Amino acid sequence: MASRQTPSVHERRHFLLRSACGLGMIALGDLAARDGFAATPGSMLPQPHFAPRAKRVIFIFMAGGPSHLDLFDPKPALRRLHGERVPESFLQSLADPVIKAGASVMASPRTFTRYGDCGMEFSDLLPHLGTCADDLCMVRSAFTTTSNHDPGQLLLQCGTTLFGHPCMGSWVTYGLGSECDNLPGFVVMLSNSGEGVDAGSALWSNGFLPSPYRGVTLRGQGDPILHLSNPPGVSRAAQRERLDALRDLNGLRAEETGDPEIAARVNAYELAFRMQMSAPELTDLSQESSATRALYGLDQDETRWFGTNCLLARRMVERGVRFVQLYHSTWDDHHDINKKLMKNCGMTDLPAAALIKDLKQRGLLDDTLVIWGGEFGRTPMNEVRRGNTAGKEGRDHHPFGFTMLLAGGGIRGGQIVGKTDELGYHAVEDRIHVHDLQATILHCLGLDHLRLTYRHQGRDFRLTDVSGNVVKKLLA
């Protein structure tokens, strides 16, 4: 008789979530505690598949599609061919007849400077990120398979263009748990740019994974989470008694229904109770030095909000938060691209560079993976649908080649990987699909993307769907 393999932590947890009543409810609470969702500290976490280089991730998601041609990928040919029609050979992949009809080359007005010992080129709009060149890996050959915002953002964050699937942060916390007892394992913060994120909260959804793996949104000002503070007249002891009563009632309800979401609700109550003490301390930046505040631009109107989010991200990973997602939007520059890039880079360049430098000087960058990028890039052509008024030019969505930045946590800095053609149109060397990027991120965390699966509706799902390869060139 063949021996039966011992179930993994994930398999045991999955079984208990499906039968969360009686002893199952008690055991589920124990497993949740090991993942940082219940009140028992110091318990064993799920183990990675192999020795990790990174313990945590900060993903700076620039929603809308930053222009690689104006920020990271200088193309002298654009200046030489400015105003001329893009060769037909470049346009075969385009289906929109309007775009094809007006496909004329548009040069970037930006100037580029080489930074660091590696000589990596950055636009004049990103002088602060440029100073981090030797710590950064610049991927110039990223590409995706969709050119619309919602599906593009979902594909990069969730591995599929469909709503209802777990995002990257959920997969990571499902696979590794949280090192922090008093804060969520997966935290999301939005920039005060006045723009929402196209795909919305689906980008930090747990999808079909259990509810504790959903990203928790925190605010940079006031209560980090709404209604986190007790109302007047309610003491901590009184609230503890109420939660104990709710736990007992929920346990009885679980006995009757077997609903696994009841366990998730109990754990959410417990986490919120602990966060009432830890979250205010987390967001109290008065303990940071004046030099640190200046580094992140907290005393400047332009950079204060994004700088606060970046500083909070550093404070979170110091406290064991596994995955931090910072959203800034929008980079969807169909017109006025020069003006809009100046605004967005002015808000984000200094704080993003400060985060990398601060992590490095504190010894955190070696095991913290930092990612910067959006869902796609922008076209080398002027977008005629919005008019050709001089000074108002813009660029359309471009999935065939764009740039992403990575640093720390197992990534080899000071290098450029891949390249696009002379117009920056197609990735032509070391092409890296978003599924390859996801597989590489999980690899840095000690997770095999082929083995990090969850059975749902009769099949095993994973972040990388049915494709993806670890890109060894990116690794230290």
C-alpha positions in Angstrom: 0.0 0.0 0.0 1.4 3.4 -0.9 2.1 5.6 2.1 -0.1 8.7 2.5 1.7 12.0 2.5 1.4 14.1 5.6 -1.0 17.1 4.9 0.7 20.4 4.6 -0.2 23.4 6.8 -2.2 24.9 3.9 -4.1 21.6 3.4 -5.0 21.3 7.0 -6.1 24.9 7.2 -8.2 24.4 4.0 -9.9 21.4 5.5 -10.7 23.2 8.8 -12.1 26.2 6.9 -14.5 23.9 5.1 -15.5 22.2 8.4 -15.2 25.0 10.9 -17.5 23.7 13.6 -16.9 21.9 16.9 -13.3 20.9 17.2 -12.7 22.3 13.7 -13.5 25.8 15.0 -11.0 25.4 17.9 -8.3 24.0 15.6 -8.9 26.7 13.1 -8.4 29.3 15.7 -5.0 27.7 16.5 -4.0 27.7 12.8 -5.1 31.3 12.5 -3.0 32.2 15.5 0.0 30.8 13.7 -0.7 33.0 10.8 -0.9 36.1 13.0 -4.7 36.5 12.9 -5.5 35.3 16.4 -4.3 36.4 19.8 -1.6 33.8 20.5 1.8 35.4 19.9 5.0 33.6 18.9 3.4 30.6 17.3 4.9 28.8 14.3 4.3 30.3 10.9 3.7 28.4 7.6 7.1 27.6 6.1 8.4 28.8 2.7 9.2 26.1 0.1 12.9 27.0 0.2 15.2 29.5 1.9 13.9 33.0 1.1 16.0 36.1 0.3 13.0 38.4 1.1 10.8 38.3 4.1 8.4 41.0 3.0 7.3 43.1 0.1 6.5 46.8 -0.5 4.8 47.3 -3.9 4.6 50.9 -5.1 1.9 50.6 -7.7 1.7 53.5 -10.1 -1.8 52.9 -11.5 -2.6 54.2 -15.0 0.5 53.3 -16.9 3.6 55.5 -16.4 5.4 56.4 -19.7 8.6 54.3 -19.9 9.7 56.5 -22.8 9.6 59.7 -20.7 11.0 58.2 -17.5 13.3 55.2 -18.0 13.9 54.2 -21.6 15.4 57.0 -23.8 15.0 56.5 -27.5 17.1 58.8 -29.8 15.2 57.4 -32.8 12.1 59.2 -31.5 13.8 62.5 -31.9 15.1 61.6 -35.3 11.6 60.5 -36.6 9.5 62.9 -34.6 6.3 63.7 -36.6 6.8 60.9 -39.1 4.4 58.0 -39.5 5.3 54.9 -37.4 6.3 52.1 -39.8 3.5 49.7 -40.6 5.6 46.8 -39.3 5.2 48.2 -35.7 1.4 48.6 -36.0 0.4 45.0 -36.9 -0.6 44.3 -33.3 -3.0 47.3 -33.2 -6.7 46.7 -33.8 -7.9 50.3 -33.4 -8.2 52.0 -36.9 -8.2 55.4 -35.3 -4.9 54.9 -33.6 -3.4 53.3 -36.7 -4.6 56.2 -38.9 -2.8 58.9 -36.8 0.2 56.8 -35.7 2.9 59.5 -35.9 6.1 59.3 -33.8 6.3 61.6 -30.8 9.6 62.4 -29.2 10.0 62.8 -25.5 10.9 66.3 -24.4 12.7 64.9 -21.4 16.5 64.7 -20.9 18.2 61.7 -19.4 21.1 61.4 -17.0 23.3 58.4 -16.1 23.4 57.6 -12.4 25.5 55.5 -10.2 28.5 53.2 -11.0 26.2 51.2 -13.2 25.3 54.3 -15.4 21.6 53.6 -15.3 19.6 56.3 -17.2 16.7 58.2 -15.5 14.6 61.1 -16.8 15.1 64.6 -15.4 11.7 64.1 -13.7 13.2 61.3 -11.4 16.4 62.7 -10.0 15.9 61.2 -6.6 15.2 57.6 -7.8 18.3 58.1 -10.0 20.4 58.3 -6.9 19.3 54.8 -6.0 20.5 53.4 -9.4 23.1 51.0 -7.9 20.4 49.4 -5.7 17.8 49.1 -8.5 17.2 46.5 -11.2 15.5 48.2 -14.1 13.4 45.8 -16.2 12.9 47.5 -19.6 11.3 44.5 -21.3 8.1 43.9 -19.3 5.0 43.2 -21.3 1.4 42.3 -20.7 -1.5 40.9 -22.7 -4.2 43.6 -22.2 -4.3 47.3 -22.9 -7.2 48.4 -20.7 -6.8 49.5 -17.1 -9.1 47.2 -15.1 -7.9 44.0 -16.7 -4.3 45.2 -16.9 -4.3 46.0 -13.2 -6.0 42.8 -12.3 -3.6 40.8 -14.4 -0.5 42.3 -12.7 -2.0 42.1 -9.1 -4.2 39.0 -9.3 -2.7 37.0 -12.2 -5.9 37.1 -14.3 -8.0 39.7 -16.0 -11.1 38.4 -14.2 -12.6 39.9 -11.0 -13.0 37.6 -7.9 -9.5 36.2 -7.7 -6.9 36.7 -4.9 -4.4 39.4 -5.3 -0.6 39.0 -4.9 -0.6 40.3 -1.3 -3.3 37.7 -0.4 -1.3 34.9 -2.0 1.8 35.9 -0.1 0.1 36.1 3.3 -1.7 32.8 2.6 1.7 31.2 1.8 3.8 32.7 4.6 1.4 34.1 7.2 2.2 37.3 9.2 5.1 38.0 11.5 3.0 40.6 13.3 0.5 39.9 16.0 -1.0 43.4 16.3 -1.2 44.5 12.7 -2.6 42.9 9.5 -0.2 40.8 7.4 -1.3 42.7 4.3 -1.9 46.5 4.3 -3.0 48.8 1.5 -2.6 52.6 1.4 -3.9 55.0 -1.2 -2.3 58.3 -2.3 -4.3 61.5 -1.9 -3.9 62.3 -5.6 -7.6 63.0 -6.2 -7.9 59.9 -8.4 -9.2 56.5 -7.7 -7.8 53.2 -8.8 -9.6 51.8 -11.9 -10.1 48.2 -10.7 -10.8 49.4 -7.1 -10.7 47.1 -4.1 -10.5 44.0 -6.3 -6.8 44.7 -6.4 -6.5 43.9 -2.7 -9.2 41.3 -2.5 -8.7 37.8 -1.1 -11.0 36.5 -3.8 -11.8 32.8 -3.0 -9.1 32.6 -0.3 -10.3 32.9 3.3 -11.3 36.4 4.4 -8.3 37.0 6.7 -6.1 37.3 3.7 -7.8 40.4 2.3 -5.7 43.6 2.3 -6.6 46.0 5.0 -6.7 49.7 4.0 -5.1 52.2 6.3 -5.4 56.0 6.2 -2.3 58.2 6.6 -4.1 60.7 8.8 -6.5 60.5 11.7 -7.5 57.1 12.9 -5.6 54.7 10.6 -8.9 52.7 10.3 -12.3 54.3 10.7 -14.1 53.5 13.9 -11.0 51.9 15.4 -11.2 54.1 18.5 -13.7 53.2 21.2 -16.6 55.5 21.6 -16.7 57.7 24.7 -17.6 55.7 27.9 -16.5 52.3 26.6 -13.4 51.0 28.4 -11.0 48.5 27.1 -12.1 46.0 29.7 -15.7 46.4 28.7 -14.9 45.9 25.1 -12.9 42.8 26.0 -15.9 41.4 27.7 -18.1 42.1 24.7 -15.7 40.4 22.3 -15.6 37.4 24.6 -19.4 37.2 24.5 -19.4 37.6 20.7 -16.8 34.9 20.4 -18.9 32.5 22.4 -22.0 33.3 20.4 -20.2 33.0 17.1 -18.9 29.6 18.3 -22.4 28.4 18.9 -23.5 29.7 15.5 -20.5 27.9 13.9 -21.7 24.7 15.5 -25.1 25.1 13.8 -24.0 26.2 10.4 -20.4 25.2 9.8 -19.9 28.5 8.0 -16.1 29.1 7.8 -16.6 32.9 7.5 -17.6 32.9 11.2 -14.1 32.0 12.2 -12.8 34.7 9.9 -15.1 37.2 11.6 -13.9 36.2 15.1 -10.3 36.6 14.0 -11.1 40.0 12.5 -12.6 41.2 15.8 -9.6 40.0 17.7 -7.2 41.7 15.3 -9.1 45.0 15.5 -9.0 44.8 19.3 -5.2 44.5 19.2 -4.8 47.1 16.6 -6.5 49.7 18.8 -3.2 49.7 20.8 -0.7 49.2 18.0 -2.1 51.2 15.1 -2.0 54.6 16.8 1.6 54.0 17.8 2.4 53.0 14.2 1.0 56.2 12.7 2.5 58.5 15.4 5.4 60.0 13.3 6.4 62.5 16.0 9.0 59.9 17.2 10.8 60.2 13.8 13.7 62.5 13.6 13.6 65.8 11.7 16.2 64.3 9.3 13.9 61.4 8.5 10.9 63.7 8.0 12.9 65.8 5.6 14.1 62.7 3.8 10.6 61.6 3.0 9.4 65.2 2.2 6.9 65.4 5.1 7.3 69.1 5.4 6.6 69.9 1.8 3.0 70.1 0.5 3.8 68.3 -2.7 5.3 65.2 -1.2 3.7 65.1 2.3 0.9 62.6 1.6 2.9 60.0 -0.5 5.9 60.6 1.8 3.8 59.8 4.8 2.6 56.5 3.1 6.2 55.6 2.3 7.4 56.2 5.8 4.5 54.2 7.2 5.4 51.4 4.9 8.9 51.3 6.4 7.4 51.4 9.9 5.1 48.5 9.0 7.8 46.2 7.7 9.8 47.0 10.8 6.9 45.6 12.8 6.5 42.5 10.8 3.8 43.4 8.2 4.3 40.9 5.3 3.0 42.8 2.3 2.5 46.6 1.9 0.8 48.0 -1.2 1.1 51.7 -1.9 -1.2 53.0 -4.7 -0.7 56.3 -6.5 -2.9 57.3 -9.5 -3.3 58.2 -12.1 -0.6 58.0 -14.7 -3.1 57.7 -17.5 -1.7 60.6 -19.6 -3.8 60.6 -22.8 -3.1 64.4 -23.0 -1.0 67.0 -21.3 1.5 64.2 -20.6 4.4 66.6 -19.9 2.4 68.6 -17.3 0.9 65.5 -15.7 4.2 63.6 -15.4 5.8 66.6 -13.7 3.0 66.6 -11.2 3.1 62.8 -10.4 6.9 62.6 -10.4 7.0 65.7 -8.1 4.7 63.9 -5.7 6.4 60.5 -5.7 10.0 60.7 -6.7 11.5 61.9 -3.5 9.5 59.7 -1.1 10.0 56.5 -3.2 13.8 57.1 -3.2 13.7 58.0 0.5 12.0 54.6 1.2 14.8 52.7 -0.5 17.5 54.7 1.2 15.9 54.5 4.6 15.4 50.7 4.3 19.0 50.3 3.2 20.6 52.4 6.1 18.4 50.5 8.6 19.6 47.1 7.3 16.1 46.2 6.0 16.6 46.4 2.2 18.4 43.1 2.1 15.3 41.2 3.1 12.6 43.6 1.9 11.6 43.5 -1.8 10.6 46.8 -3.2 8.7 47.0 -6.5 7.8 50.2 -8.6 5.6 50.1 -11.6 2.2 50.2 -13.3 0.1 47.9 -15.4 1.6 48.9 -18.8 3.5 51.8 -20.5 2.6 54.4 -23.1 2.8 54.5 -26.9 5.7 56.1 -28.8 3.0 57.9 -30.8 1.0 61.0 -30.0 -2.6 60.1 -29.2 -4.6 62.0 -31.9 -8.0 61.1 -30.4 -7.4 63.8 -27.8 -6.3 66.4 -30.4 -2.9 67.6 -31.6 -2.8 70.9 -29.8 0.8 71.9 -29.3 1.8 71.4 -25.7 -1.2 69.2 -25.0 0.1 65.9 -26.5 -0.4 62.6 -24.8 0.3 58.9 -25.2 -2.1 56.0 -25.3 -2.0 52.7 -23.4 0.9 50.4 -24.4 1.2 46.7 -23.3 3.9 45.5 -25.6 6.9 46.9 -23.7 7.4 48.9 -20.6 9.6 49.4 -17.5 9.4 48.1 -13.9 11.9 48.7 -11.1 12.9 46.3 -8.3 15.2 46.5 -5.4 16.4 44.6 -2.3 15.2 41.1 -1.2 17.1 38.8 -3.5 17.2 41.2 -6.5 20.6 42.1 -8.1 20.8 45.9 -8.2 22.7 48.1 -10.5 21.6 46.4 -13.7 19.3 46.9 -16.7 17.5 43.7 -17.9 16.0 43.5 -21.3 15.4 46.1 -23.9 12.7 47.5 -26.3 13.2 48.2 -30.0 14.4 51.6 -31.3 11.0 53.2 -30.8 10.3 51.6 -27.4 7.4 49.8 -29.0 8.1 46.1 -28.5 10.1 44.3 -25.9 12.7 42.5 -28.0 15.3 41.1 -25.6 14.8 39.1 -22.3 11.0 39.7 -22.6 9.4 39.4 -19.1 5.6 38.8 -18.9 3.8 39.8 -15.8 3.4 36.2 -14.8 7.2 35.8 -15.0 7.5 38.8 -12.7 5.0 37.3 -10.3 6.9 34.0 -10.3 10.1 35.8 -9.5 8.6 37.8 -6.7 7.3 34.6 -5.1 10.7 33.0 -5.6 12.4 35.8 -3.7 10.1 35.1 -0.8 10.9 31.4 -0.8 7.7 30.3 -2.6 7.5 28.1 -5.6 4.7 29.6 -7.8 3.8 26.1 -9.1 3.3 24.8 -5.5 1.5 27.8 -4.0 -2.0 26.7 -4.9 -5.6 26.7 -3.5 -8.3 24.3 -4.6 -11.5 26.2 -5.6 -14.5 24.8 -7.6 -12.7 21.6 -8.4 -9.3 22.9 -9.6 -6.1 24.2 -8.2 -5.5 27.9 -8.7 -2.3 29.8 -8.4 -1.2 33.5 -8.8 0.6 32.8 -12.1 -2.5 31.0 -13.6 -1.0 28.4 -16.0 2.3 30.1 -17.0 5.2 32.1 -15.6 8.9 31.4 -15.1 11.4 32.7 -12.6 13.7 35.2 -14.3 17.1 34.2 -13.0 18.8 37.4 -14.5 16.9 39.5 -11.9 18.3 37.5 -8.9 21.3 38.3 -6.8 
